Amino acid sequence: MIDKKEKNIIRYRYGEANFTYVEKFDDVEKAADPSNEGELVEVKVNNIKWDFTKVKRETDEKQQ
């Protein structure tokens, strides 16, 4: 008999981190206004601190 259930283990990691979000603008006034969004250049994540981890089992039914 073929088991048609696919088992997945999902891990959730909760914590804190500092990040730097870098955007590119073509105008100084646009860049100075916090409500404007520029072109994303990069995001740097630093100082990750994990508080706790939660593991959960998920079962999905697959149809043939």
Biopython code that builds the backbone (N, CA, C, O; Angstrom):
import numpy as np
from Bio.PDB.StructureBuilder import StructureBuilder

atoms = [
    (1, "MET", "N", (0.844, -1.177, 0.000)),
    (1, "MET", "CA", (0.000, 0.000, 0.000)),
    (1, "MET", "C", (0.890, 1.241, 0.000)),
    (1, "MET", "O", (1.881, 1.302, 0.727)),
    (2, "ILE", "N", (0.530, 2.226, -0.818)),
    (2, "ILE", "CA", (1.315, 3.454, -0.925)),
    (2, "ILE", "C", (0.727, 4.506, 0.013)),
    (2, "ILE", "O", (-0.474, 4.772, -0.001)),
    (3, "ASP", "N", (1.603, 5.099, 0.829)),
    (3, "ASP", "CA", (1.192, 6.167, 1.738)),
    (3, "ASP", "C", (1.086, 7.465, 0.946)),
    (3, "ASP", "O", (2.094, 7.971, 0.452)),
    (4, "LYS", "N", (-0.125, 8.010, 0.821)),
    (4, "LYS", "CA", (-0.348, 9.223, 0.030)),
    (4, "LYS", "C", (-0.217, 10.491, 0.864)),
    (4, "LYS", "O", (-0.535, 11.578, 0.383)),
    (5, "LYS", "N", (0.240, 10.371, 2.086)),
    (5, "LYS", "CA", (0.406, 11.533, 2.951)),
    (5, "LYS", "C", (1.856, 11.983, 2.919)),
    (5, "LYS", "O", (2.774, 11.180, 3.086)),
    (6, "GLU", "N", (2.050, 13.261, 2.706)),
    (6, "GLU", "CA", (3.391, 13.830, 2.745)),
    (6, "GLU", "C", (3.545, 14.508, 4.100)),
    (6, "GLU", "O", (2.739, 15.361, 4.472)),
    (7, "LYS", "N", (4.577, 14.125, 4.828)),
    (7, "LYS", "CA", (4.788, 14.675, 6.161)),
    (7, "LYS", "C", (5.830, 15.778, 6.104)),
    (7, "LYS", "O", (6.901, 15.610, 5.520)),
    (8, "ASN", "N", (5.510, 16.881, 6.703)),
    (8, "ASN", "CA", (6.427, 18.018, 6.776)),
    (8, "ASN", "C", (6.602, 18.424, 8.222)),
    (8, "ASN", "O", (5.641, 18.465, 8.989)),
    (9, "ILE", "N", (7.813, 18.720, 8.581)),
    (9, "ILE", "CA", (8.106, 19.258, 9.890)),
    (9, "ILE", "C", (8.446, 20.732, 9.687)),
    (9, "ILE", "O", (9.363, 21.060, 8.934)),
    (10, "ILE", "N", (7.725, 21.606, 10.343)),
    (10, "ILE", "CA", (7.905, 23.046, 10.215)),
    (10, "ILE", "C", (8.568, 23.571, 11.482)),
    (10, "ILE", "O", (8.149, 23.253, 12.596)),
    (11, "ARG", "N", (9.611, 24.381, 11.296)),
    (11, "ARG", "CA", (10.292, 24.987, 12.450)),
    (11, "ARG", "C", (10.102, 26.496, 12.393)),
    (11, "ARG", "O", (10.395, 27.136, 11.383)),
    (12, "TYR", "N", (9.611, 27.049, 13.484)),
    (12, "TYR", "CA", (9.453, 28.486, 13.645)),
    (12, "TYR", "C", (10.510, 28.963, 14.636)),
    (12, "TYR", "O", (10.621, 28.424, 15.737)),
    (13, "ARG", "N", (11.282, 29.969, 14.248)),
    (13, "ARG", "CA", (12.304, 30.513, 15.138)),
    (13, "ARG", "C", (11.937, 31.960, 15.432)),
    (13, "ARG", "O", (11.743, 32.761, 14.517)),
    (14, "TYR", "N", (11.847, 32.280, 16.694)),
    (14, "TYR", "CA", (11.452, 33.615, 17.137)),
    (14, "TYR", "C", (12.648, 34.291, 17.782)),
    (14, "TYR", "O", (13.415, 33.650, 18.502)),
    (15, "GLY", "N", (12.810, 35.568, 17.529)),
    (15, "GLY", "CA", (13.934, 36.278, 18.106)),
    (15, "GLY", "C", (13.936, 37.745, 17.738)),
    (15, "GLY", "O", (12.921, 38.311, 17.332)),
    (16, "GLU", "N", (15.103, 38.344, 17.889)),
    (16, "GLU", "CA", (15.294, 39.762, 17.622)),
    (16, "GLU", "C", (16.518, 39.943, 16.748)),
    (16, "GLU", "O", (17.418, 39.103, 16.738)),
    (17, "ALA", "N", (16.545, 41.049, 16.011)),
    (17, "ALA", "CA", (17.703, 41.355, 15.174)),
    (17, "ALA", "C", (17.720, 42.850, 14.862)),
    (17, "ALA", "O", (16.691, 43.522, 14.937)),
    (18, "ASN", "N", (18.885, 43.353, 14.515)),
    (18, "ASN", "CA", (19.040, 44.709, 13.989)),
    (18, "ASN", "C", (19.223, 44.593, 12.490)),
    (18, "ASN", "O", (19.822, 43.635, 12.003)),
    (19, "PHE", "N", (18.704, 45.575, 11.755)),
    (19, "PHE", "CA", (18.871, 45.519, 10.308)),
    (19, "PHE", "C", (19.134, 46.909, 9.750)),
    (19, "PHE", "O", (18.802, 47.923, 10.365)),
    (20, "THR", "N", (19.740, 46.928, 8.571)),
    (20, "THR", "CA", (19.959, 48.145, 7.800)),
    (20, "THR", "C", (19.295, 47.942, 6.446)),
    (20, "THR", "O", (19.600, 46.985, 5.734)),
    (21, "TYR", "N", (18.391, 48.841, 6.097)),
    (21, "TYR", "CA", (17.632, 48.780, 4.849)),
    (21, "TYR", "C", (18.133, 49.911, 3.961)),
    (21, "TYR", "O", (17.950, 51.082, 4.292)),
    (22, "VAL", "N", (18.766, 49.574, 2.836)),
    (22, "VAL", "CA", (19.397, 50.573, 1.970)),
    (22, "VAL", "C", (18.557, 50.754, 0.710)),
    (22, "VAL", "O", (18.233, 49.788, 0.019)),
    (23, "GLU", "N", (18.207, 52.023, 0.421)),
    (23, "GLU", "CA", (17.428, 52.362, -0.771)),
    (23, "GLU", "C", (18.164, 53.412, -1.592)),
    (23, "GLU", "O", (18.960, 54.187, -1.061)),
    (24, "LYS", "N", (17.885, 53.429, -2.905)),
    (24, "LYS", "CA", (18.481, 54.407, -3.812)),
    (24, "LYS", "C", (17.381, 55.336, -4.325)),
    (24, "LYS", "O", (16.308, 54.883, -4.723)),
    (25, "PHE", "N", (17.663, 56.650, -4.310)),
    (25, "PHE", "CA", (16.731, 57.666, -4.799)),
    (25, "PHE", "C", (17.428, 58.518, -5.857)),
    (25, "PHE", "O", (18.656, 58.577, -5.912)),
    (26, "ASP", "N", (16.625, 59.177, -6.695)),
    (26, "ASP", "CA", (17.190, 60.077, -7.696)),
    (26, "ASP", "C", (17.087, 61.543, -7.286)),
    (26, "ASP", "O", (17.501, 62.430, -8.031)),
    (27, "ASP", "N", (16.531, 61.796, -6.089)),
    (27, "ASP", "CA", (16.310, 63.166, -5.647)),
    (27, "ASP", "C", (16.487, 63.246, -4.127)),
    (27, "ASP", "O", (16.045, 62.355, -3.402)),
    (28, "VAL", "N", (17.125, 64.298, -3.653)),
    (28, "VAL", "CA", (17.372, 64.472, -2.217)),
    (28, "VAL", "C", (16.067, 64.651, -1.456)),
    (28, "VAL", "O", (15.911, 64.104, -0.364)),
    (29, "GLU", "N", (15.129, 65.409, -2.015)),
    (29, "GLU", "CA", (13.851, 65.653, -1.333)),
    (29, "GLU", "C", (13.049, 64.362, -1.166)),
    (29, "GLU", "O", (12.419, 64.143, -0.131)),
    (30, "LYS", "N", (13.078, 63.515, -2.188)),
    (30, "LYS", "CA", (12.390, 62.222, -2.105)),
    (30, "LYS", "C", (13.028, 61.348, -1.024)),
    (30, "LYS", "O", (12.323, 60.690, -0.260)),
    (31, "ALA", "N", (14.343, 61.342, -0.961)),
    (31, "ALA", "CA", (15.047, 60.518, 0.021)),
    (31, "ALA", "C", (14.814, 61.016, 1.441)),
    (31, "ALA", "O", (14.796, 60.219, 2.379)),
    (32, "ALA", "N", (14.636, 62.320, 1.608)),
    (32, "ALA", "CA", (14.444, 62.894, 2.946)),
    (32, "ALA", "C", (13.049, 62.621, 3.499)),
    (32, "ALA", "O", (12.857, 62.654, 4.715)),
    (33, "ASP", "N", (12.077, 62.355, 2.637)),
    (33, "ASP", "CA", (10.704, 62.096, 3.071)),
    (33, "ASP", "C", (10.555, 60.617, 3.422)),
    (33, "ASP", "O", (10.659, 59.764, 2.541)),
    (34, "PRO", "N", (10.310, 60.297, 4.717)),
    (34, "PRO", "CA", (10.226, 58.889, 5.125)),
    (34, "PRO", "C", (9.058, 58.115, 4.506)),
    (34, "PRO", "O", (9.077, 56.885, 4.509)),
    (35, "SER", "N", (8.053, 58.799, 3.980)),
    (35, "SER", "CA", (6.916, 58.089, 3.389)),
    (35, "SER", "C", (7.202, 57.612, 1.966)),
    (35, "SER", "O", (6.458, 56.789, 1.431)),
    (36, "ASN", "N", (8.268, 58.116, 1.347)),
    (36, "ASN", "CA", (8.632, 57.675, -0.006)),
    (36, "ASN", "C", (9.418, 56.371, 0.042)),
    (36, "ASN", "O", (10.177, 56.122, 0.978)),
    (37, "GLU", "N", (9.223, 55.543, -0.985)),
    (37, "GLU", "CA", (9.979, 54.309, -1.121)),
    (37, "GLU", "C", (10.891, 54.420, -2.331)),
    (37, "GLU", "O", (10.457, 54.806, -3.416)),
    (38, "GLY", "N", (12.153, 54.080, -2.134)),
    (38, "GLY", "CA", (13.114, 54.110, -3.230)),
    (38, "GLY", "C", (13.347, 52.720, -3.784)),
    (38, "GLY", "O", (12.609, 51.783, -3.482)),
    (39, "GLU", "N", (14.375, 52.600, -4.593)),
    (39, "GLU", "CA", (14.761, 51.308, -5.161)),
    (39, "GLU", "C", (15.595, 50.553, -4.123)),
    (39, "GLU", "O", (16.594, 51.069, -3.623)),
    (40, "LEU", "N", (15.175, 49.333, -3.808)),
    (40, "LEU", "CA", (15.882, 48.529, -2.812)),
    (40, "LEU", "C", (17.274, 48.173, -3.317)),
    (40, "LEU", "O", (17.433, 47.670, -4.430)),
    (41, "VAL", "N", (18.283, 48.440, -2.482)),
    (41, "VAL", "CA", (19.662, 48.100, -2.819)),
    (41, "VAL", "C", (20.070, 46.845, -2.069)),
    (41, "VAL", "O", (20.531, 45.878, -2.675)),
    (42, "GLU", "N", (19.901, 46.855, -0.736)),
    (42, "GLU", "CA", (20.218, 45.673, 0.059)),
    (42, "GLU", "C", (19.639, 45.798, 1.464)),
    (42, "GLU", "O", (19.291, 46.888, 1.919)),
    (43, "VAL", "N", (19.546, 44.674, 2.126)),
    (43, "VAL", "CA", (19.146, 44.613, 3.526)),
    (43, "VAL", "C", (20.206, 43.803, 4.255)),
    (43, "VAL", "O", (20.500, 42.669, 3.876)),
    (44, "LYS", "N", (20.777, 44.388, 5.301)),
    (44, "LYS", "CA", (21.774, 43.693, 6.118)),
    (44, "LYS", "C", (21.149, 43.395, 7.474)),
    (44, "LYS", "O", (20.563, 44.276, 8.102)),
    (45, "VAL", "N", (21.277, 42.154, 7.920)),
    (45, "VAL", "CA", (20.748, 41.741, 9.213)),
    (45, "VAL", "C", (21.923, 41.435, 10.127)),
    (45, "VAL", "O", (22.814, 40.666, 9.767)),
    (46, "ASN", "N", (21.923, 42.042, 11.314)),
    (46, "ASN", "CA", (23.013, 41.871, 12.283)),
    (46, "ASN", "C", (22.453, 41.508, 13.649)),
    (46, "ASN", "O", (21.266, 41.692, 13.922)),
    (47, "ASN", "N", (23.309, 41.003, 14.483)),
    (47, "ASN", "CA", (23.011, 40.753, 15.903)),
    (47, "ASN", "C", (21.720, 39.958, 16.102)),
    (47, "ASN", "O", (20.819, 40.391, 16.821)),
    (48, "ILE", "N", (21.640, 38.798, 15.460)),
    (48, "ILE", "CA", (20.465, 37.942, 15.615)),
    (48, "ILE", "C", (20.523, 37.262, 16.979)),
    (48, "ILE", "O", (21.538, 36.675, 17.352)),
    (49, "LYS", "N", (19.419, 37.351, 17.713)),
    (49, "LYS", "CA", (19.317, 36.705, 19.024)),
    (49, "LYS", "C", (18.054, 35.842, 19.007)),
    (49, "LYS", "O", (16.942, 36.364, 18.932)),
    (50, "TRP", "N", (18.228, 34.532, 19.075)),
    (50, "TRP", "CA", (17.095, 33.613, 19.071)),
    (50, "TRP", "C", (16.528, 33.509, 20.478)),
    (50, "TRP", "O", (17.263, 33.245, 21.429)),
    (51, "ASP", "N", (15.219, 33.718, 20.612)),
    (51, "ASP", "CA", (14.554, 33.601, 21.912)),
    (51, "ASP", "C", (14.053, 32.178, 22.158)),
    (51, "ASP", "O", (14.298, 31.599, 23.216)),
    (52, "PHE", "N", (13.351, 31.624, 21.174)),
    (52, "PHE", "CA", (12.893, 30.238, 21.304)),
    (52, "PHE", "C", (12.545, 29.680, 19.924)),
    (52, "PHE", "O", (12.392, 30.419, 18.952)),
    (53, "THR", "N", (12.426, 28.358, 19.870)),
    (53, "THR", "CA", (12.101, 27.645, 18.642)),
    (53, "THR", "C", (10.884, 26.769, 18.894)),
    (53, "THR", "O", (10.758, 26.155, 19.954)),
    (54, "LYS", "N", (9.990, 26.715, 17.913)),
    (54, "LYS", "CA", (8.791, 25.890, 18.018)),
    (54, "LYS", "C", (8.775, 24.959, 16.806)),
    (54, "LYS", "O", (8.953, 25.409, 15.674)),
    (55, "VAL", "N", (8.562, 23.662, 17.042)),
    (55, "VAL", "CA", (8.527, 22.673, 15.963)),
    (55, "VAL", "C", (7.119, 22.101, 15.889)),
    (55, "VAL", "O", (6.523, 21.734, 16.902)),
    (56, "LYS", "N", (6.600, 22.035, 14.658)),
    (56, "LYS", "CA", (5.228, 21.569, 14.457)),
    (56, "LYS", "C", (5.204, 20.566, 13.313)),
    (56, "LYS", "O", (5.904, 20.746, 12.316)),
    (57, "ARG", "N", (4.421, 19.532, 13.444)),
    (57, "ARG", "CA", (4.275, 18.529, 12.389)),
    (57, "ARG", "C", (3.029, 18.861, 11.567)),
    (57, "ARG", "O", (1.953, 19.089, 12.121)),
    (58, "GLU", "N", (3.184, 18.886, 10.245)),
    (58, "GLU", "CA", (2.066, 19.104, 9.338)),
    (58, "GLU", "C", (1.948, 17.895, 8.430)),
    (58, "GLU", "O", (2.960, 17.357, 7.980)),
    (59, "THR", "N", (0.734, 17.462, 8.157)),
    (59, "THR", "CA", (0.480, 16.351, 7.250)),
    (59, "THR", "C", (-0.441, 16.831, 6.146)),
    (59, "THR", "O", (-1.546, 17.305, 6.410)),
    (60, "ASP", "N", (0.017, 16.707, 4.911)),
    (60, "ASP", "CA", (-0.786, 17.118, 3.750)),
    (60, "ASP", "C", (-1.233, 15.876, 3.002)),
    (60, "ASP", "O", (-0.445, 14.955, 2.787)),
    (61, "GLU", "N", (-2.508, 15.851, 2.604)),
    (61, "GLU", "CA", (-3.029, 14.763, 1.771)),
    (61, "GLU", "C", (-2.686, 15.072, 0.318)),
    (61, "GLU", "O", (-2.982, 16.163, -0.169)),
    (62, "LYS", "N", (-2.069, 14.125, -0.372)),
    (62, "LYS", "CA", (-1.782, 14.282, -1.792)),
    (62, "LYS", "C", (-2.769, 13.457, -2.591)),
    (62, "LYS", "O", (-2.991, 12.283, -2.294)),
    (63, "GLN", "N", (-3.369, 14.075, -3.617)),
    (63, "GLN", "CA", (-4.281, 13.336, -4.468)),
    (63, "GLN", "C", (-3.562, 12.922, -5.730)),
    (63, "GLN", "O", (-2.719, 13.654, -6.249)),
    (64, "GLN", "N", (-3.897, 11.761, -6.215)),
    (64, "GLN", "CA", (-3.249, 11.227, -7.425)),
    (64, "GLN", "C", (-3.957, 11.676, -8.654)),
    (64, "GLN", "O", (-3.554, 11.325, -9.763)),
]
sb = StructureBuilder()
sb.init_structure("model")
sb.init_model(0)
sb.init_chain("A")
sb.init_seg("    ")
for serial, (resi, resn, name, xyz) in enumerate(atoms, 1):
    if name == "N":
        sb.init_residue(resn, " ", resi, " ")
    sb.init_atom(name, np.array(xyz, "f"), 0.0, 1.0, " ", f" {name:<3s}", serial, name[0])
structure = sb.get_structure()
